[in-house]
Amino acid sequence: MFSYDDYREILRVIKESGRYCTYEEAKNKSEFIIMRHDVEYSVERAYALSKVEESMDMRSTFFFQWTNNSYNILSRKNRDILTDMHERGQIIGLHFALNGMTDMNLIRERIKQEMDMLSDMLGFEINSFSIHRPSPHVLEENIKLPGILNAYQDDFFTFDPKATPESDLEVKYMSDANHIWRYGYPDEETIEKYDKIQILTHPFAWTKKGYDNLDNYKTLVNEKYIEMIDSIDNECKDFGPLRDNFEKLPIEI
């Protein structure tokens, strides 16, 4: 269920519905389908998924973290990737990590601060955000900031702490979190059933072949391993003669 071919089928159903739009466009619509991506571990996999979307002549919003231990959004390579995505029509937003913060005033300040810094560093405006692993308290707050779009504000998301897949909510929300489709699968039957829909995917879960949860993590770890080897090799002149000792991938699939 997590191959690029599976993703193309989801995109086909969404595109044929005629309701596909961005957050900005959805604010003035009585019917919409928003596709969103929270980038947790791999900028490269987000980039690859954006290319799949473009093969279907579609664009969506990719939210990247400023504070993330798995990737550096401001590395030269990643800045080039985000700039290229932006120039090809993808929308780049901030995936804001709470990092233990609970004070709502501070959270609002930090969101604005991180968005301003990211806009300055990337050279184009960032005006939307999603929250990484939001608590019920944060969702209930329904954060709205002037000129900024929150993926969880009540225009695009219906908060109900007791929601189930069968709950009749104003906005139907579906997510592939933990390699499981929560609150429903975006097939044709589900898409036709609801007027307003927001779909969240995590790009690290999607690959050309498609894997179960375990093998997907294995391939991800191997990719990050290769990335580290290449990075060291590019930076350290004395690493070249030693590289052969690290060519074997750490995890067998």
MOVENJO-V859775 format. One record per backbone hydrogen bond with DSSP energy under -1.0 kcal/mol. CO is the residue of the C=O (numbers start at 1). NH is the residue of the N-H. E is the energy in kcal/mol with one decimal. If there is no record, write none. Layout:
CO NH E
CO NH E
This chain:
2 207 -1.8
3 7 -2.0
4 8 -2.6
5 9 -1.7
6 10 -1.8
7 11 -2.6
8 12 -2.4
9 13 -2.1
10 14 -2.3
11 15 -3.1
12 16 -2.5
15 18 -1.3
19 33 -2.2
22 26 -2.1
23 27 -1.2
25 28 -1.2
26 29 -1.9
32 197 -2.0
33 21 -2.1
34 199 -3.1
35 61 -1.4
36 201 -2.4
37 63 -3.4
42 46 -1.3
43 47 -2.5
44 48 -2.4
45 49 -2.2
46 50 -2.1
47 51 -1.5
48 52 -1.5
49 53 -2.1
50 54 -2.2
51 55 -1.6
53 56 -1.5
53 58 -1.6
54 57 -1.7
60 91 -2.6
61 37 -2.0
62 93 -2.8
63 39 -2.9
64 95 -3.1
72 75 -1.7
75 79 -2.8
76 80 -2.1
77 81 -1.9
78 82 -2.7
79 83 -2.5
80 84 -2.3
81 85 -2.5
82 86 -2.6
83 87 -2.5
84 88 -1.5
85 90 -2.4
86 89 -1.5
91 62 -3.1
93 64 -2.6
94 130 -2.4
96 132 -3.5
98 101 -2.1
103 107 -2.5
104 108 -2.3
105 109 -2.0
106 110 -2.7
107 111 -2.4
108 112 -2.0
109 113 -2.4
110 114 -3.0
111 115 -2.3
112 116 -2.3
113 117 -2.4
114 118 -2.5
115 119 -2.5
116 120 -2.2
117 121 -2.5
118 122 -2.4
119 123 -2.0
127 149 -2.5
128 94 -2.4
129 151 -2.7
130 96 -2.9
135 139 -2.3
136 140 -2.7
137 141 -1.1
139 142 -1.1
145 148 -2.2
149 129 -2.4
150 153 -2.2
153 156 -2.2
153 157 -1.4
160 163 -2.2
164 167 -1.7
167 169 -1.2
172 198 -2.8
174 200 -2.9
175 182 -3.7
176 179 -1.4
177 180 -1.3
182 175 -1.5
185 187 -2.8
187 191 -2.6
188 192 -2.1
195 32 -2.1
196 172 -3.1
197 34 -2.6
198 174 -2.3
199 36 -2.9
200 176 -1.5
201 38 -1.8
202 205 -2.6
203 206 -1.8
207 4 -1.0
212 216 -2.3
213 217 -2.0
214 218 -2.0
215 219 -2.4
216 220 -2.1
217 221 -2.7
218 222 -2.2
219 223 -2.1
220 224 -2.4
221 225 -2.1
222 226 -2.3
223 227 -2.2
224 228 -2.1
225 229 -2.3
226 230 -2.7
227 231 -2.2
228 232 -2.5
229 233 -2.5
230 234 -2.0
231 235 -1.3
232 236 -2.8
236 239 -1.4
239 242 -1.6
239 243 -1.1
240 243 -1.1
242 245 -1.9
243 246 -2.8
